[in-house]
Amino acid sequence: MLKLFGGSRTRASMPRWYMEEKSIDYELVELNLESKQHRNAEFLCINPFGKLPALIDDNVLLEDGSPLVLFESGAILLHLAERYSNDINTPAQRALTSQWLLFANATLSIALFVPSSREHEFPRLMEVLNGQLDPDRPLVGDQWGVADCAVEAHLGYLPIFFPEIDLSPYPVIQAVIERTRLRPAYQRAMGHA
C-alpha cells in the first residue's frame, strides 16, 4: 500500500496528481499545517525535516524489513514512475525525466516562488520554456508522464498564486496551463472541479 502524506498548499499535490493520472492506488493522509501536525513526533519519524509530501511504500522493503519512506516530491515522483508506471523504459528516458524533475523542483520553482528570481529570472525562463513545450507532445517518451506532471504542476500554480502575472507573451505556456487545468485527474488532485 502507498500512503501519501500531504496538506493544503504543499507539493503533495504533484505525486497525488500523478497517482490519479496513472490509476495508482494510494491512501492520502492530510496533515493540518496550521495545527503543526507536520511537526509532531509521529510525523518527524517519517520525515525528520517536517516537510510535505512524504510517502510510505509498503511494497518496497528495506534490508531491515521496514517499508520504503521517501520525502521530496521529485524523489517520490521518480519512484512512482519507475515502480508503478511505464513512463521510463530506457536509460535515456530516465536521464531526461530526471532532468525535467530537477528543473521543475529547482530552477522553475525558484523562478516562481523567490521574489527576486521571479522579477529577474522568470521572464527569460518563460521565454525559453515557451519554445520548449508543446501542449500535444510529452516532454519525455510518447505518453504523458512524470516529467510533464512536475513541469505542468508548477506552471499550473501561476494562475493560482500569481494571477497578476501577464502570461500573454507565452502563448504555448498558456495553452499548456489550460490543457492541464482541464485534466480530470488534475482537478481531483488539485481541488479544481
C-alpha positions as CSV (number, residue, x, y, z in Angstrom):
1,M,0.0,0.0,0.0
2,L,1.1,3.5,-0.8
3,K,0.5,6.2,1.8
4,L,1.0,9.8,0.7
5,F,1.2,12.5,3.4
6,G,0.1,15.9,2.3
7,G,-1.6,19.1,3.2
8,S,-3.1,22.1,1.6
9,R,-0.8,24.2,-0.5
10,T,2.1,21.7,-0.4
11,R,3.9,19.9,-3.2
12,A,2.0,16.7,-2.2
13,S,-0.4,17.8,-5.0
14,M,2.2,16.7,-7.6
15,P,2.5,13.0,-6.6
16,R,-1.2,12.9,-5.9
17,W,-1.9,14.2,-9.4
18,Y,0.5,11.7,-10.9
19,M,-1.1,8.8,-9.0
20,E,-4.5,9.9,-10.1
21,E,-3.4,10.1,-13.7
22,K,-1.8,6.7,-13.6
23,S,-4.5,5.0,-11.6
24,I,-2.1,4.1,-8.8
25,D,-3.9,3.1,-5.6
26,Y,-2.9,5.1,-2.6
27,E,-4.1,6.4,0.7
28,L,-3.9,10.2,1.3
29,V,-3.2,11.4,4.8
30,E,-3.9,15.1,5.1
31,L,-2.0,16.9,7.8
32,N,-3.1,20.2,9.1
33,L,-0.2,22.6,8.8
34,E,-1.8,25.3,10.9
35,S,-2.0,23.0,13.9
36,K,1.6,21.9,13.2
37,Q,0.7,18.2,12.6
38,H,3.8,18.0,10.3
39,R,6.0,18.9,13.3
40,N,4.7,16.2,15.7
41,A,6.9,13.3,16.7
42,E,5.0,10.7,14.8
43,F,5.4,12.5,11.5
44,L,9.0,13.5,12.2
45,C,9.8,9.8,12.3
46,I,8.6,9.7,8.6
47,N,10.3,13.0,7.5
48,P,12.7,14.4,10.1
49,F,12.5,17.8,8.3
50,G,8.8,18.0,8.9
51,K,8.0,18.9,5.3
52,L,5.3,17.6,2.9
53,P,5.0,15.5,0.9
54,A,6.2,12.2,2.3
55,L,5.4,8.7,1.0
56,I,5.4,5.3,2.6
57,D,5.6,2.4,0.2
58,D,4.8,-1.0,1.9
59,N,5.5,-2.8,-1.4
60,V,9.2,-1.9,-1.2
61,L,11.1,-3.1,1.8
62,L,14.5,-2.0,3.1
63,E,17.1,-4.5,4.3
64,D,15.7,-4.4,7.8
65,G,12.2,-5.3,6.6
66,S,10.8,-1.8,7.1
67,P,8.9,-0.1,4.3
68,L,10.5,2.5,2.0
69,V,9.9,6.0,3.3
70,L,10.6,8.9,0.9
71,F,10.4,12.7,1.2
72,E,10.8,15.4,-1.5
73,S,8.2,15.5,-4.3
74,G,10.8,14.9,-7.1
75,A,12.1,11.7,-5.4
76,I,8.6,10.5,-4.8
77,L,7.6,11.2,-8.4
78,L,10.7,9.4,-9.8
79,H,10.0,6.4,-7.6
80,L,6.4,6.2,-8.7
81,A,7.3,6.5,-12.3
82,E,9.9,3.7,-12.1
83,R,7.9,1.4,-9.9
84,Y,4.3,1.9,-10.9
85,S,4.1,3.1,-14.4
86,N,5.7,2.5,-17.8
87,D,7.0,6.1,-18.2
88,I,10.6,5.2,-18.1
89,N,11.8,2.4,-20.4
90,T,15.4,3.3,-21.3
91,P,18.4,4.9,-19.6
92,A,17.9,8.0,-21.9
93,Q,14.3,8.3,-20.7
94,R,15.4,8.1,-17.1
95,A,18.1,10.8,-17.6
96,L,15.7,13.1,-19.4
97,T,13.0,12.5,-16.8
98,S,15.5,13.3,-14.0
99,Q,16.5,16.5,-15.9
100,W,12.9,17.8,-16.1
101,L,12.1,16.8,-12.5
102,L,15.2,18.7,-11.2
103,F,14.4,21.6,-13.5
104,A,10.8,21.8,-12.2
105,N,11.7,21.4,-8.5
106,A,14.8,23.7,-8.5
107,T,15.1,26.1,-11.4
108,L,11.4,26.6,-12.2
109,S,10.3,26.6,-8.6
110,I,12.9,29.2,-7.6
111,A,11.9,31.4,-10.6
112,L,8.3,31.2,-9.4
113,F,8.4,31.4,-5.7
114,V,11.5,33.5,-4.9
115,P,10.5,37.2,-5.4
116,S,13.9,38.4,-6.7
117,S,14.2,35.4,-9.1
118,R,10.6,35.9,-10.2
119,E,11.5,39.5,-11.1
120,H,14.8,38.8,-12.9
121,E,14.9,35.1,-14.0
122,F,11.2,34.4,-14.6
123,P,10.8,36.3,-18.0
124,R,13.9,34.7,-19.6
125,L,12.9,31.2,-18.2
126,M,9.3,31.5,-19.5
127,E,10.5,32.7,-22.9
128,V,12.8,29.6,-23.3
129,L,10.2,27.2,-21.8
130,N,7.6,28.6,-24.2
131,G,9.8,27.4,-27.1
132,Q,10.4,24.0,-25.5
133,L,6.9,23.0,-24.7
134,D,4.2,21.6,-27.0
135,P,0.7,21.0,-25.5
136,D,0.4,18.0,-27.8
137,R,3.7,16.4,-27.1
138,P,5.1,14.9,-23.9
139,L,8.5,16.1,-22.6
140,V,9.8,12.5,-22.5
141,G,8.7,9.5,-24.4
142,D,5.4,9.1,-26.3
143,Q,2.9,9.5,-23.5
144,W,2.1,12.0,-20.7
145,G,4.4,11.2,-17.8
146,V,6.1,12.2,-14.7
147,A,8.2,14.9,-16.3
148,D,5.1,16.5,-17.7
149,C,3.5,16.3,-14.2
150,A,6.3,18.1,-12.5
151,V,6.6,20.9,-15.0
152,E,2.9,21.3,-15.7
153,A,2.1,21.4,-11.9
154,H,4.4,24.3,-11.4
155,L,3.0,26.1,-14.4
156,G,-0.5,25.4,-13.1
157,Y,0.5,27.3,-9.9
158,L,0.9,30.5,-11.9
159,P,-2.8,31.5,-12.2
160,I,-3.5,30.2,-8.6
161,F,-0.7,32.0,-6.7
162,F,0.2,34.8,-9.2
163,P,-2.9,35.8,-11.1
164,E,-1.4,39.3,-11.7
165,I,1.4,37.9,-13.9
166,D,0.7,38.5,-17.6
167,L,1.3,35.3,-19.5
168,S,0.2,36.6,-22.9
169,P,3.8,36.8,-24.1
170,Y,3.9,33.0,-23.6
171,P,1.0,31.5,-25.7
172,V,2.3,27.9,-25.5
173,I,2.6,28.1,-21.8
174,Q,-0.9,29.4,-21.6
175,A,-2.2,26.5,-23.7
176,V,-0.3,24.0,-21.6
177,I,-1.8,25.5,-18.4
178,E,-5.3,25.5,-19.9
179,R,-5.0,21.9,-21.0
180,T,-3.6,20.9,-17.7
181,R,-6.4,22.5,-15.7
182,L,-8.9,20.5,-17.8
183,R,-7.5,17.1,-17.0
184,P,-9.9,15.3,-14.7
185,A,-7.1,13.8,-12.6
186,Y,-5.6,17.2,-12.1
187,Q,-8.9,18.6,-11.0
188,R,-9.3,15.7,-8.5
189,A,-5.8,16.2,-7.1
190,M,-5.6,19.9,-7.1
191,G,-9.2,20.5,-5.9
192,H,-10.3,22.5,-9.0
193,A,-13.6,20.9,-10.0
